[in-house]
């Protein structure tokens, strides 16, 4: 039996030792923006293994434009969402 997969975009976040200390604010922001824009069935946020960019934590990855975003704060998360998703 397969899981019900969401169709659409995924936002990946590094869950390495350093990133997990700093990524909660940005993850929450992305989640709120997904809900605000009614994209719950088209988007999801998933973890990824450590990307080795710990000095630039937290790291987020958007596969659609194939881009890594470093040092993502709540403010930067909003800009990323507006530029690549909304």
C-alpha positions in Angstrom: 0.0 0.0 0.0 1.5 3.4 -1.0 1.2 6.6 1.0 -1.0 9.4 -0.4 1.5 11.7 -1.9 0.9 15.4 -2.4 1.2 16.7 -5.9 3.4 19.7 -6.3 6.3 21.3 -4.6 8.4 20.3 -1.7 10.6 22.5 0.5 13.4 20.5 2.1 15.2 21.6 5.2 18.5 20.3 6.6 18.0 18.5 9.9 21.7 18.3 10.8 23.0 19.1 14.3 23.4 22.8 13.7 20.5 23.5 11.3 18.0 21.8 13.6 19.0 24.4 16.3 18.0 27.3 14.0 15.5 26.1 11.5 12.3 26.1 13.6 11.4 29.7 13.0 11.8 29.4 9.2 9.9 26.0 9.1 7.0 27.6 11.0 7.0 30.5 8.6 6.9 28.3 5.5 4.1 26.2 7.1 2.0 29.3 7.9 2.5 30.7 4.4 1.5 27.4 2.8 -1.7 27.4 4.9 -2.4 31.1 4.3 -2.2 30.6 0.5 -4.3 27.4 0.6 -1.5 25.2 -0.7 -1.8 22.4 1.8 -2.6 19.8 -0.9 0.1 21.0 -3.3 3.1 21.6 -1.0 4.9 20.0 1.8 8.0 20.5 4.0 10.4 17.5 4.4 13.7 16.9 6.1 16.9 16.1 4.3 20.2 14.8 5.7 23.0 17.2 6.7 24.3 19.0 3.6 27.7 19.9 5.2 27.0 23.7 5.1 26.8 24.0 8.8 28.5 27.5 8.9 25.5 28.8 6.8 22.8 27.1 9.0 19.9 26.8 8.6 19.8 25.4 5.0 16.7 25.0 2.9 16.5 23.4 -0.6 13.9 24.0 -3.3 14.1 21.3 -6.0 11.9 23.1 -8.5 14.4 25.9 -9.2 17.2 23.6 -7.9 18.5 26.1 -5.4 19.9 25.9 -1.8 19.1 28.8 0.5 21.5 29.5 3.4 21.0 31.3 6.7 17.2 31.3 6.3 15.5 33.5 8.9 11.7 34.1 9.1 12.2 37.3 7.0 14.2 35.4 4.4 11.7 32.5 4.4 8.9 35.0 3.4 11.0 36.4 0.5 11.9 32.8 -0.7 8.2 31.9 -0.6 7.1 34.9 -2.5 9.8 34.6 -5.1 9.7 30.8 -5.8 6.3 29.6 -4.7 3.6 32.2 -4.5 
